[in-house]
C-alpha cells in the first residue's frame, strides 16, 4: 500500500445507486477532514470494507464484499497516489448479497445476508482471497414476515480472544458463535444465542475489556447488552436499552428508525449508534460494570441515512457514512461527554462504509 497510509480512509459505496465504488481519501490528523484522492468501480457494490495485512509481505491490503445477488469478495492494494489496485481474483462467496466481512485465523469471512450464511476464504501470501473453503448456513426465522421470513446474516467478526467467530443474524433474532479451523477453513457451529423475537439484530461491538458485547437491533431501536465468556464461547443477554429519545414516537408520525452501526470508545466509557430514518448518532454512557448503558444525547448525523460509523485510533474523531445524502461526515468527540460535534463532510455518492487504515 505504499510508504505511509496511517492517514488514509477507505470508503465503500453502492455502484448500482451511482456510487464510485471504493474511494480512497487522505485524512488530516489535526482536523479530521477527508479529501478524496482516487476511486475505482471495478467491483460492483462494495458495501463493506476491512483492512488487513498480506501474510507473505506484511503489506496492507484492503478487502471488500460485492453486495450483489451473486456475491463476491476481493482484495486491493493502494498505490502511492491513492489508486486502488485489484490483487488476485474476485472470488465468489457461495452466498448472496454479502453485507459484511472480517479477517480471522488466516481467512477472510463474509456474512451473506441474502442466503443467510457465512463463508470462509483462505488469504494467500499476497493478501488475495482463495476459493471458498467453508460455508455455514443459518437456519430459522422471526416474527416480522417482511424482514424475517428466513435467515439473514448481517455481520461476522472475531471475538477479542481471536478464538471464536460470531455471526449476527437479523432474520433469526440470534447470534451464532462458531469455531473456524485455521488449517481446513471449515466453520463449525458452537452455540447460538437467542435474542428477543422481532428485534432484528444487525451488528455487534465488544467492550475493550473483552467481557461484554453490545448487539444493535435494526427492527427495534434498542441495544442488547450481553456478557461474553471467551473461555466457553458463550454470549449471555443481560438486558436492552433504547437508543433513541423517549419523545421519538414512530406511531405518532415520526419516521421509523433503523439503527445500523454500533461503536464503543477505546476507553469503554461511551457507546455510539447510527440511526437511519432518525438520521442521528446516539451517545450512550457506560459505567464501570459495562452492563448499564444510559442514553445521554442524540445529534444529527450530518446527512441522511447513516449506514456506518467509525472511530479513529485516537478516539478524537467519529466518521459517519451517510448513504442517501451521499456524503461522509466527521465529528470531534468531546472527551468528557462523548458527544460528537459536527466538523465537516465530503461528498461520496451512495456512501455505505468508511474504514481507516
N, C-alpha and C positions, 0 to 999 in steps of 0.2 A: 504493500500500500504506500510505498514511497517512504520518505525520511521521517516525518513527524506529523501524525494525524490526531494528536491529542485534542486539537482544536477543530475537529470536523463533526458535522451532524449528517445523518443519513435519513432521508425522508421517503417513505413509500406512498404511492398514490394509485388510484384506480384509472388505468388507461381507458377502460370502457366508459368512463364518465368524463373524459377529457383531461385526465392527469398525464403527467410527463413520465410516469413510471418510477424509477429510482432517481432521486435528486441528491446531490452532494452539496453541502453548504459549509462555509467557513464559520467558526464560532469566535466571536470577540469575547475573550475571557473576562474583560473588565465590565462590559455592558450586557453580556448575554446575547447580543444581537447575532442573527444569522444572515449570511449573504450567500445566495445560491451560486455555485460555481459551474456545475455541469449536471447533465441528466441523461438517462437512457431509457428507451421504451422497448428494449429488446425482449423483456419478459412481460407478459400480459398480467395486469392487475397484481403487482407486487404489494399486497396489502399489509404484510408484516415482515419486519427485518430483524436480524440479530447479528452481532459482531463476534467473531471468533478468531482462532489462530490456525494456520496451516501446520499440521503435525511435523512435516518434513523440514520446513524452513523457519517456522515461528512467525512468519509474516501475517499481518492482519488480513482477515477475509470477511466480506460482508455476505450474509445469507439472506435469501428471500423466498417466500412462498409465491406461487401463482394461484390466486384465488379464482380459479375457473372451474367449470364443470369437470374437465379432465383432471385437473390438479397436478401441480408440479412444484419443484424446488430447484434453486440454482445458487451458485456461488460467484462472487465478484471480487476482483482486485480493484484498487483505486489508484490510478496513475497520479503522478505528482501534480498535474494540473486539475485534478478532481474528477477526471472522466472515469466512470465505472467500466470495468472490463470483465467480460464473462470468462470464468475459469471452468474448463471441462464442459460437460454436457448439462442441458436442462433435463432433470430427472423426473419421471412420473412418480407419484407418491402412492399409487394404487388406491386412491381415495378421491372424493370430490370436494371442491371448494375448501381447500386448506386455509385456515384463518390465522394460524399461529405456528411458530417454530422455536426450537431451543436446541442447545448442544448439551450432550451428556455422554460420558464413557466412550468417547471416540465416535459418536454417532450424531447425526442430525435428525431431530424428531419433529414431526409435523402433526398438528391437530386438524383433522379433516371434518369440517362442520357438516358438509352435505351428506357424507356417508357415515358419520358418527364413528370415527375410528382414529387410531394413532399409528403412524408409520415411522419406522427407524431406517435410516440410510447411513451406511458407513462413510466416514470422512477420510478421503485419501490423503497421501502425503502433501499434495499440492493444495489441499483445502477443498477440493471439489467433492461433491457427493457421489457415491457409487450407487448401483441399483439397490432398491429396497430389499432389506433382509428380514424385517419384522413388521407384522401388521396385527394390531389388537383391535378387534371390532367390539364396540359398545353395544349393549342391549338395554331396552326399556323405553319408557315414555313418561309423559307428565300430563297433568290435567288440562293444560292450555292446548286445545285441539289445533289452533292455528300455528303454534310455535313448537309444540312438544309431542307431535304425533310419532316421533321416533328419536333416536339418539342424535345429539349434535355436539360433538367435541369442539370446544371453543378455545381451549388453551392447553398447552403441555409445557411442563417445566421440571427441572431437577430440584430436589429439596436442598437445603443448605449443607447437609452432610454429604451430598452427591451420591447417596446410596439408593435413592428412590426416584422414580419419575411419577409426577402427579398429572392427571388429566381432568380438566373441569368440563362437565357436560351440561349444557343448557337444557337439552331435551329430556334428560332423565333425572334432573334435580339431584345430581350427585357428583362426588369427586372420587376418582379411582386412583389408588396407589399401586404402581406397577414396579416390577423388577426388570431391569434391562441387562441382558447378558453381554458383556463387552466383547466377548470373542465371537459369538454367533450373530449378535444383533437381534436376537429374539426378545419379545416382550411377553411378560407373564403377569397376569392379574394377581395382586397380593390381597388387597382389601378394597371395599367400596363403601364410602360414607354417604348415607342418605341425608339430604337437607330437606327443609320444609317444602312440600309439594307446591308447585306453581311459582316458586321464586325465580327459577331460571338462572342458575349460577353461570357467570361468564368468565371472570378472571380471578386469580388468587395472588396475594403477595404475602411474603413471610416477614415477620418481625426480625430485626437484625440479631436478636438473641437466639433465633432459631427455634424457640419453643412455642411460638404461636403463628397462626396464619389467618388471613382475612379474606373471605370469599365475597366478592362483589356480585350482587344479583342484578340481572338485567330486567326481568319481568316485574319485579317489585324493587323500589329504590331503597334497598337495605344492604348492609354488610353483615355477614355471618362470621362471628368470632369463633375460632377453633383453637384447641390445644393440639400441638404436634409432637408426637412421640417418635423421634428419629430412630431409636433403637428397635422399636417394634414395627415401625412403618404404619402408625395408626393416627388418623385425623379424627378428633372428637369435637363436635359442635358444642358451643357453650351458650350462645345467645345471638340475638340480632339487634342491630342499631339502625335507625333511619338515617339516610344520608342527605335528606332534603329538609328544609324548614317546615314546621308544622303548618304554616299558612299556605303551603303548596297543596292545593286541593284539585286533583285531576278531575274529580266528579263535578266540581264547580266550574269547569270550563277551562282550567289551566291545561297547557299542553302536556301530554303524557311524557314522563321521563324514562329514558332507557340508559341507565348507568353503563359505562363502557370500560373504564380502567381504574385500577386502584394502585396507589404508590405509598410506601411507608418511608418516612425520613430516615436518614442514616443513623441518627441518634435514638430512634424509636419513640420520639415524643409526639409525632404528628402522622396523620394518615390523610391522604387526599384522594378524592374520586372525581372522575369526569362524568358529567351528566348530560347526555344528549336530550334534546327536547326542552329541558330546563336551561340548556346552554350555559352551564355553570361548572365551577370547580368547588367542591365542598371541602372544608377543612374540619377534621376531627382530631381532638386531642387524646393522647394515650397516657394513662398513669403508669406507675411502676409495675403494676400487675400485668399490663398489656392486654387486659381482658375486658376493659370497660371504655370503649371509645365514646366520646361525647362530641356531638356536633357543635362547632364553635361559630362557623360562618359559611356562607356560600357566595362566591363572587363570580362575575361574568367571565366567560372563557376566552373573550377576545375575538369571538366569531360565532359560527353556528355549527352545531352537531359535533362536539368534541369527541373524537373516536379514540384518542390515545393521549397519555400523559407520560412524561419522562422527567426525572430529576437529574441534574448534572452531578458529577462526582463530588463537588464541593458542598452541595446542598443549598447553594445560593440561588440557583435558577431552576424554574419549572417550565417545561415546554408542553404546549397543547396543540395537537394536530386537529384542526377544525375542517371536517370533510366538506360540509355543504357551503361554507363561505370560502373555501379554497385558500386557507392560509394556515401558517404555523405561528402561534403567539408565544411570547416568553414573558415570564413574570419573575420579579425579585421577591424572594421568600423572606418575610420578616422573621428574624431569628428568635424573637421572643414569643410571637403569637402563632407563627406558621402560616399566616395569611399571605397569599400571593398578591403582589401589586403589579398590574399590567405595565410592561415596559416597552413593548413594541411587537410588530408582526411582520411577516414576509409572505408574499403571495406564492402559494403552491397549490394549483388546482387539484381538487379531489383528494386532498391530503388524508392519509389514513394512519400513519405511523411515523414516529420520529425516535431515532436512537442516536446515542453519542458514542464516539469511538476515538 
